[in-house]
């Protein structure tokens, strides 16, 4: 989904940039100035010459956009403001930022000051170890139980189904190499699963513990609703990361399991019929028939999916190549 946006252009065009910081903003008027100052102070200590901070105003109803506009006027070389037409959600805000960021290293950081910019050097050091993406882990959280408990359950379920052993998938403080964000396709609420999507593309993902501060301004946008929404999104992510190129393995696998159950049920009733028992009135007999029909549909769906994938398959391209030493002489 593309969102119409209003934005301030950089005064010097699209010059090469060392770091980009993407900050989704939704009713965070009290924190923006302080966040900018903290990021700027940290980068000055690192002697960073070029950086940009992209504030993505995701339909704020307070004075956030006015604050962003003022920051851009004061710091035209390092601040960009992008205002979305309405509240589209964090995934869209990040996607818009990823499209427009020009830094070689791209950070995402929340605007509520719970993430501490002093951690930036540690992210950079971890990237320099050879990783493509580094995710923050709020090891010690300063949030109410109504937020921390759903988050713990969410992370446990996500680890179980995805196989990735990260502690905190949904931490907003992350660092990426440019190549990673250009391969991400975010919509809905899939921002929670960026580490899984990056890992599925072959990028090296890790995490580091980060400082987490109590929220002093504004209100949290998350709670228990993330559990059921997150589980549905997790199924979506797993389907297009693990099985996008082999749909028959997913649908056919479930279909085979159901067919085994259906054959077992009907085999049982076949034996009863041979022994002279009346089976037509038993509900389980009808359940067995329905299970076999469903299994046949799933297996057929998997085969059709394989046909679609085969017809749309593209040969290996530069998107998948890390190194190419050239044609041997």
Beta strands, then each sheet from edge to edge (+ up, - down):
strand 1: 5-7
strand 2: 17-25
strand 3: 51-57
strand 4: 79-84
strand 5: 103-108
strand 6: 133-137
strand 7: 174-177
strand 8: 205-209
sheet 1: 1+ 4- 3- 2- 5- 7+ 6- 8-
end
